[in-house]
Amino acid sequence: MTVDADARLASRDLTLDLARVACVLLVVVIHLLFVGVGRGADGALVIERTVEAQPWFAGATWIGDIMPLFFVVGGFAAMAGWQSLERRGGDANAFVRTRLARLARPALPLFLFLALALAGAWALGVDPALVDTVAIGIGSPLWFLAAYVLAQALAPLMIRLHRRAPVATLVLLAVAAALVDAVRLLSGIELLGLPNVVIIWVAVQQLGFWMHDGWFRSRSPWTLAAIIAVGFAALYAVVPVAGYSWSMLSNQYPPTVPMLVLGVVQAAALTLLHRPLSALMRTRAARGVVWFSGSRLMTIYLWHLPVIMIVVGIQLLLPIPLPEPASGTWWLTRIPVLFLVLGIVWLLSLWLVRYERSPAHLVAPVHPGMGVTATAVVLFAAAPFLIMVLGLDTTLAVVGVVGTTAAIWLIRGRRASLVAP
């Protein structure tokens, strides 16, 4: 890590950077444990979602589903970024264009790869059922792109509402989310829960604003512990009564009120652990890991599942024994496979990391208006939103390529001389 990078990290609350990196790496581990491909006792090919079949899985998701924390930290970062932009005379348009670029640029190479790979599988006559299974698995994390870009695009508006009425804003969002849940649960129509893709994650993002304001930090350790205990108790009481799933992962698709409750619990837990985590982040080793991983975090998130699938495919082609999923040997082999996957993603990041850097044209003198920027957000969010609802296929991968390319093109800046009369 360079001296300049070390100095930049020292000026930040590194526990938030650590939380962001830890969230993404935990997602990689969980997805690796989902992909159970091997040989059964009779030599037949076994394909299953191994970790989800474990009796302890649902309970583990109450701790391991850290996606709410990612949106909490994103809310904190949005507030910090907005305040910095305000001091420099920036506006909501500049804020949204920057956030959109940070998501769309890393996503474009992935959509291109997926479109080419799925079209190639079709041309080669690969079993469509197998292709669908793999594609849906690879596409499952892409919902985050739609949810996060919409939440961040709404951040300037939600920050203004938070400044005027923080309690009322959060309460109204919670009530709206509960009403959407009620309609979905009473009707049994899952698609009626889709408005919560925006409502829930925007509400969780508001908690990041509260964290930035110091609300959680001003609470005593005992109060934070009580918030955590009450939050889990509330979940334990509400889940069976309302008909929510005991698995918090299932409550994530579409997001439900338990995700908001988990967001409160995780915000309190992160604040409670702030002192030991700060001590950890004073070590150069931890700061080096955070800097290295954080500089290519979207690459890790977007590419780890395709890499996992490629590694599994190579294993199937090679004449090597494959352990039966959920066997003791299979669990032990997850450790070297994890390091192999991370190593391959690191190699990919040597080229892909360039897409995580904000391009110079974002600060060019002439840039599009807010209407064009809003259109770009919708164009980018369309494909991952549809993939979340319908599952990934060749058509939606192509839609992702077209929509992401159009979004990047629309938010580009131009030199004043090119538009001067």
C-alpha positions in Angstrom: 0.0 0.0 0.0 1.4 3.4 -1.0 1.9 6.3 1.5 -0.8 8.3 -0.3 -3.3 5.5 0.0 -2.4 5.0 3.6 -3.0 8.7 4.3 -6.3 8.6 2.5 -7.5 5.7 4.6 -6.3 7.3 7.8 -8.7 10.2 7.2 -11.7 7.9 7.0 -13.7 5.8 9.5 -12.0 2.6 8.5 -14.5 0.4 10.4 -17.0 1.3 7.6 -14.6 0.3 4.9 -13.8 -2.9 6.8 -17.6 -3.6 7.1 -18.0 -3.1 3.4 -15.2 -5.4 2.5 -16.3 -8.1 5.1 -19.8 -8.0 3.6 -18.6 -8.7 0.1 -16.2 -11.5 1.2 -18.9 -13.1 3.2 -21.2 -13.1 0.2 -18.4 -14.9 -1.7 -18.1 -17.6 1.0 -21.9 -18.1 1.2 -22.3 -18.4 -2.6 -19.4 -20.9 -2.7 -21.3 -23.0 -0.1 -24.4 -22.8 -2.1 -22.8 -24.4 -5.2 -22.9 -28.1 -4.4 -21.7 -30.0 -7.4 -20.1 -33.4 -7.1 -20.5 -37.2 -7.4 -22.9 -39.2 -5.2 -22.1 -42.6 -3.8 -23.3 -44.3 -7.0 -21.1 -42.0 -9.1 -24.0 -40.0 -10.5 -23.7 -36.2 -10.8 -25.2 -34.3 -7.9 -26.2 -30.6 -8.2 -27.7 -29.0 -5.1 -27.7 -25.8 -3.0 -25.8 -27.5 -0.2 -25.7 -25.0 2.6 -29.4 -24.1 2.2 -30.3 -27.8 2.9 -28.5 -27.7 6.3 -30.9 -27.7 9.3 -29.0 -24.8 10.9 -29.1 -22.6 7.7 -32.2 -20.6 8.5 -30.9 -19.7 12.0 -27.5 -18.8 10.6 -29.1 -16.2 8.2 -30.2 -14.1 11.2 -26.5 -13.4 11.7 -25.0 -14.1 8.2 -27.4 -12.1 6.0 -25.4 -8.9 6.1 -26.9 -7.2 3.0 -28.8 -4.7 5.2 -25.5 -3.6 6.7 -24.2 -2.9 3.2 -27.0 -0.5 2.6 -26.5 1.1 6.0 -22.8 1.7 5.2 -23.9 2.9 1.8 -26.2 5.4 3.4 -23.4 6.7 5.6 -21.1 7.0 2.6 -23.9 8.8 0.6 -24.4 11.4 3.4 -20.6 12.0 3.7 -20.3 12.3 -0.1 -23.3 14.6 -0.3 -21.9 16.9 2.3 -18.5 17.0 0.6 -20.2 17.7 -2.7 -22.3 20.5 -1.2 -19.1 22.2 0.1 -17.7 22.1 -3.4 -20.9 23.6 -4.9 -22.1 20.3 -6.5 -25.7 19.3 -7.0 -27.9 16.2 -7.0 -27.2 15.6 -10.7 -23.4 15.3 -10.1 -24.0 13.0 -7.1 -26.2 10.6 -9.0 -24.0 10.5 -12.1 -21.0 9.6 -10.0 -22.9 6.9 -8.1 -24.3 5.5 -11.4 -20.8 5.4 -13.0 -19.4 3.5 -10.1 -21.9 0.7 -10.6 -22.5 0.8 -14.4 -18.8 0.8 -15.5 -17.8 -2.4 -13.6 -21.1 -4.1 -14.6 -20.6 -3.6 -18.4 -17.8 -6.2 -18.9 -19.8 -8.7 -16.9 -22.9 -8.2 -19.0 -20.8 -8.6 -22.2 -19.3 -11.8 -20.8 -22.6 -13.2 -19.8 -24.2 -12.4 -23.2 -21.4 -14.0 -25.1 -21.2 -17.1 -22.8 -24.9 -17.8 -22.9 -25.1 -17.2 -26.7 -22.2 -19.5 -27.1 -23.8 -22.2 -25.0 -26.9 -22.0 -27.1 -24.9 -22.2 -30.3 -23.0 -25.3 -29.1 -26.2 -27.1 -28.2 -25.5 -27.3 -24.4 -28.5 -28.8 -22.5 -30.9 -25.8 -22.1 -31.9 -27.0 -18.6 -28.3 -27.0 -17.4 -27.7 -23.6 -19.0 -30.8 -22.2 -17.3 -29.7 -23.6 -13.9 -26.2 -22.1 -14.2 -27.5 -18.8 -15.6 -30.0 -18.3 -12.8 -27.4 -19.0 -10.2 -24.9 -16.6 -11.8 -27.5 -13.9 -12.1 -28.9 -14.1 -8.6 -26.6 -11.4 -7.1 -27.3 -8.9 -9.8 -30.5 -7.7 -8.0 -28.1 -5.6 -5.9 -27.2 -3.4 -8.9 -30.9 -2.3 -9.4 -31.6 -1.9 -5.7 -28.4 0.0 -4.9 -28.4 2.3 -7.8 -32.1 3.3 -7.2 -31.4 3.8 -3.5 -28.4 6.0 -4.2 -30.2 7.9 -6.9 -32.8 8.8 -4.4 -30.3 9.7 -1.7 -30.2 13.5 -2.4 -34.0 13.7 -2.0 -34.0 11.4 1.0 -31.2 13.3 2.7 -33.3 16.5 2.4 -36.3 14.7 4.0 -34.0 13.3 6.7 -32.8 16.8 7.6 -36.3 18.1 7.9 -38.0 15.2 9.6 -35.7 12.2 10.3 -38.2 10.3 12.5 -41.2 10.9 10.3 -39.4 10.0 7.2 -38.2 6.6 8.6 -41.5 5.8 10.1 -43.4 6.6 6.9 -41.0 4.3 4.9 -41.5 1.5 7.5 -45.3 1.9 7.4 -45.2 1.8 3.5 -43.0 -1.3 3.6 -45.3 -3.0 6.0 -48.4 -2.3 3.9 -46.6 -3.7 0.8 -45.7 -6.8 2.8 -49.3 -7.1 4.0 -50.7 -7.0 0.5 -48.2 -9.6 -0.8 -48.7 -12.0 2.1 -52.5 -11.7 2.1 -52.7 -12.1 -1.6 -50.0 -14.7 -2.0 -48.8 -12.9 -5.1 -45.0 -12.5 -4.8 -44.8 -9.8 -7.5 -46.8 -7.4 -5.3 -43.8 -7.2 -3.0 -41.6 -5.6 -5.7 -42.2 -2.0 -4.6 -40.2 -2.9 -1.4 -37.1 -3.3 -3.6 -37.0 0.5 -3.4 -38.9 1.2 -0.2 -37.1 -1.3 2.1 -33.6 -0.5 0.9 -34.2 3.2 0.9 -35.4 2.8 4.5 -32.3 0.8 5.5 -30.2 3.5 3.7 -31.8 6.1 6.0 -30.3 4.3 9.0 -26.9 5.1 7.5 -27.9 8.8 7.6 -28.8 8.3 11.3 -25.4 6.7 11.8 -23.6 9.5 10.1 -25.5 12.0 12.3 -24.0 10.2 15.3 -27.3 8.9 16.7 -26.0 5.3 17.2 -22.6 6.6 18.4 -24.3 8.7 21.1 -26.0 5.7 22.6 -24.3 3.8 25.5 -23.0 0.2 25.0 -25.9 -1.1 27.1 -28.4 0.8 25.0 -26.9 -0.6 21.8 -26.9 -4.1 23.2 -30.6 -3.6 24.2 -31.4 -2.4 20.6 -29.9 -5.6 19.3 -31.7 -7.8 21.8 -35.1 -6.1 21.2 -34.6 -6.3 17.4 -34.0 -10.0 17.4 -36.9 -10.5 19.9 -39.2 -8.5 17.6 -38.1 -10.7 14.6 -38.7 -13.9 16.6 -42.2 -12.7 17.5 -43.2 -11.2 14.1 -41.9 -13.8 11.7 -44.3 -16.6 12.5 -47.3 -14.3 13.2 -46.9 -12.4 9.9 -46.0 -15.4 7.9 -42.5 -14.4 7.0 -39.8 -17.0 6.2 -37.5 -18.1 9.1 -34.7 -17.7 6.6 -33.7 -14.1 6.3 -32.2 -14.9 2.9 -35.8 -15.7 1.7 -36.9 -12.4 3.2 -34.5 -10.6 0.9 -36.3 -11.6 -2.3 -38.4 -9.4 -2.5 -37.1 -7.5 0.6 -39.5 -7.5 3.6 -39.8 -5.6 6.9 -37.4 -8.1 8.6 -34.6 -6.6 6.4 -35.3 -3.2 8.0 -35.2 -4.7 11.5 -32.0 -6.4 10.7 -30.6 -3.1 9.4 -31.3 -1.5 12.8 -29.7 -4.5 14.6 -26.6 -4.5 12.4 -26.1 -0.7 12.6 -26.2 -1.0 16.4 -23.8 -4.0 16.3 -21.3 -2.2 14.1 -21.4 0.8 16.4 -21.0 -1.5 19.5 -17.9 -3.1 17.9 -16.5 0.2 16.8 -13.7 0.4 19.4 -12.2 -3.1 18.7 -12.6 -2.7 15.0 -10.9 0.6 15.1 -8.0 -1.0 16.9 -7.8 -3.7 14.3 -7.8 -1.1 11.5 -4.8 0.7 13.1 -2.7 -2.2 12.0 -1.0 -1.9 8.6 -1.9 -5.5 7.6 -5.7 -4.8 8.1 -5.5 -1.5 6.3 -3.6 -3.1 3.4 -6.3 -5.7 3.0 -9.1 -3.1 3.2 -7.4 -0.9 0.6 -6.6 -3.7 -1.7 -10.0 -5.3 -1.6 -11.9 -2.0 -1.4 -10.3 -0.7 -4.6 -11.8 -3.7 -6.6 -14.9 -4.5 -4.5 -17.4 -4.4 -7.4 -15.1 -6.7 -9.4 -15.1 -9.2 -6.5 -18.9 -9.0 -6.1 -19.8 -9.2 -9.8 -17.3 -11.8 -10.9 -17.0 -14.3 -8.0 -20.0 -16.4 -9.1 -19.0 -16.7 -12.8 -15.6 -17.8 -11.6 -17.1 -20.3 -9.1 -19.1 -21.8 -12.0 -16.1 -21.9 -14.3 -14.0 -23.7 -11.6 -16.8 -26.2 -11.1 -17.1 -26.8 -14.9 -13.3 -27.4 -15.2 -13.5 -29.9 -12.3 -16.3 -31.8 -14.1 -14.2 -32.0 -17.3 -11.0 -33.2 -15.6 -10.6 -36.8 -14.6 -10.4 -36.0 -10.9 -12.6 -37.4 -8.1 -15.3 -35.0 -6.9 -16.5 -35.3 -3.3 -20.2 -35.7 -2.6 -21.8 -32.3 -1.6 -22.3 -32.0 2.2 -19.8 -34.8 2.9 -16.9 -34.0 5.3 -14.5 -34.0 2.4 -16.6 -31.6 0.5 -16.7 -29.1 3.4 -12.9 -29.3 3.8 -12.3 -28.7 0.1 -14.3 -25.4 0.3 -11.3 -23.8 1.9 -8.8 -24.3 -1.0 -11.5 -23.7 -3.6 -12.3 -20.3 -1.9 -8.6 -19.3 -2.2 -8.6 -20.5 -5.8 -11.7 -18.4 -6.6 -10.3 -15.3 -4.9 -7.0 -15.8 -6.7 -8.7 -16.0 -10.1 -10.8 -12.9 -9.3 -7.6 -11.1 -8.3 -6.0 -11.9 -11.7 -9.2 -10.7 -13.5 -9.1 -7.5 -11.4 -5.7 -6.6 -12.7 -7.5 -5.6 -15.9 -11.1 -5.0 -14.6 -10.1 -2.6 -11.8 -9.9 0.2 -14.4 -13.7 0.1 -14.6 -14.0 0.9 -10.9 -12.3 4.3 -11.4 -14.4 7.3 -12.1 -13.7 8.6 -15.6 -12.5 12.1 -16.2 -15.5 13.0 -18.3 -17.7 13.0 -15.2 -16.2 16.3 -14.2 -16.1 17.8 -17.7 -17.5 21.4 -18.0 -20.7 20.4 -19.8 -22.9 17.5 -18.5 -26.4 16.3 -19.1 -29.4 17.5 -17.1 -31.1 15.7 -14.3 -33.8 14.3 -16.7 -31.1 12.6 -18.8 -29.4 11.3 -15.7 -32.6 9.8 -14.3 -33.2 8.1 -17.7 -29.7 6.6 -17.5 -30.4 5.3 -14.0 -33.6 3.5 -15.3 -31.8 2.1 -18.3 -29.1 0.6 -16.2 -31.4 -0.7 -13.5 -33.8 -2.3 -15.9 -31.8 -5.4 -16.7 -30.8 -6.4 -13.1 -34.3 -5.7 -12.0 -35.8 -8.0 -14.7 -33.1 -10.6 -13.9 -34.2 -10.5 -10.3 -37.8 -11.2 -11.3 -37.3 -13.6 -14.3 -33.9 -15.1 -13.9 -30.9 -14.5 -16.2 -31.0 -15.6 -19.8 -29.3 -14.5 -23.1 -32.0 -11.9 -23.9 -31.6 -10.2 -20.5 -27.8 -10.3 -20.7 -28.1 -8.5 -24.0 -30.5 -6.0 -22.4 -27.9 -5.5 -19.7 -25.3 -4.7 -22.3 -27.5 -2.3 -24.2 -28.9 -0.6 -21.1 -25.6 -0.2 -19.3 -23.8 1.1 -22.5 -26.6 3.6 -23.0 -26.5 4.7 -19.4 -22.7 5.3 -19.5 -23.0 7.2 -22.8 -25.8 9.4 -21.5 -24.0 10.6 -18.3 -20.8 11.3 -20.1 -19.5 14.9 -19.9 -18.3 17.0 -22.8 -15.8 19.7 -23.3 -17.4 23.2 -23.5 -15.7 23.8 -26.9 -17.7 20.9 -28.4 -21.0 22.5 -27.7 -20.1 26.2 -28.0 -22.2 28.0 -30.7 
